[in-house]
Amino acid sequence: MPAKQRVLTGITTTGTPHLGNYLGALKPAIEASQQDQNDSFYFMADYHALIKCQDPQTVHRSCRDIAAIWLALGLDTDSATFYRQSDIPEIPQLAWLLTCMTPKGMMNRAHAYKASVDENTRQGKVDIDDGVSMGLFSYPILMSADILMFNAHQIPVGKDQIQHIEMCRDIAARFNHAFGEHFVLPEAMVFEGDAKVLSGLDGRKMSKSYGNIIPLLAPADELQRLIGQIKTNSLMPGEPKDPDTCTLFETYAAFATAQQTKAIRQRYAEGIAWGDMKRELFEFLNDHLHGARDNYNRIIADPGFIEAELQKGAAKAREYTVPFMDRLRAAVGIMPLNDNVQVSTAVSKAKKQLSSEEQAKADAGKAKALAIAKEREAQEQALVSQRVAAIQGQWQADGGTPESLAEYCLQLEQEISQAKKKARKQLQQVLQAVQALA
Ligand code: TRP
């Protein structure tokens, strides 16, 4: 039987999951956990919450609410490993090892950080890093630690997180390159339902930061009120309407079967009134969600039960993370001192056992290898210099601006991330020299 695929995803505990989170992450994750070939790891990312939220009450409550939602949606915590990030101290420990392997330039390109810089620039601020914490800046590293700590293969995420998974792969590859093959390179698992990001009340992408969300388990009256607020156009009842530009239809279709969607599409053609469509959508969603909402209300009233579930998950998770973290620490050279002594005595013992003839042979071999290596290095250096000169020439022809230089550096970094071990070293030298042109 092939080894199980490890599926892992987390939700930042700063609010209430909305319909978009449900379709993009929760629902597919729960479905994945029900398949035999998968081994699932789902968690509350409460350390991530601190990046954008300094309100302890919100962080605490949101962790409880999100845990209750997973349970209400029917996550089976015996088959899946369900835990709270902060219960696994090995995760922030790993985050530090990874931080030391992550180029700062890569973090400069992370979306969340870039969005802050762009906003500061737009506002004409002198300090483009205004309001940016190191937590925000290095957020993709903590996320990488979440993933690599369990050597997960598949990461169900919304489209906005794809870049972070790519960064995670890059960081994992760097670590493997330096310290041996410890990490699996993960893949983002983006679901079809999320191919188009769900729209919010105002027609923009549904997002906490736009304040346009419909909470997944909103009470029926709130659900109805929010659906009432979804923006429509001014077409009158009886006038044919375009479903494909309508948030009501989009939301309906995201939950409906192909047949149900087809039927509603027909009613748009027949000119369904907006008020009627809003009622249809409310009833449809309410039918879909009220079972989970009832479960949720029951579970949230019993925080002791939620806590016990999380403790069970943490114990299960740490059976894996504690030994793995020991191995990773040892890989970078952090281990009990007597282990180190054993390693070095073993090596010198092996050396002593060589006869003088063998020793002479070994020395000659070493000298030859050294000469070859030297010559090779000289050749490589020549290649590096040629490449740097070529880029410098092109760059100057382009006008020699810092922006175009940054572009060349970016291309090089991409090449580096795809290059084999040896080529990568050379390319890194090229990159350093090109960066120094600035
Ligand atoms: N950053 C993710 C989000 O905001 C949450 C998250 C944290 C995550 N760690 C993760 C998702 C690891 C997948 C895997 O949506």
Residues whose N, C-alpha, C, O or C-beta is under 5 A from the ligand:
A	BS01	LIG	L8 T9 G10 I11 T12 A45 H48 M143 D146 P156
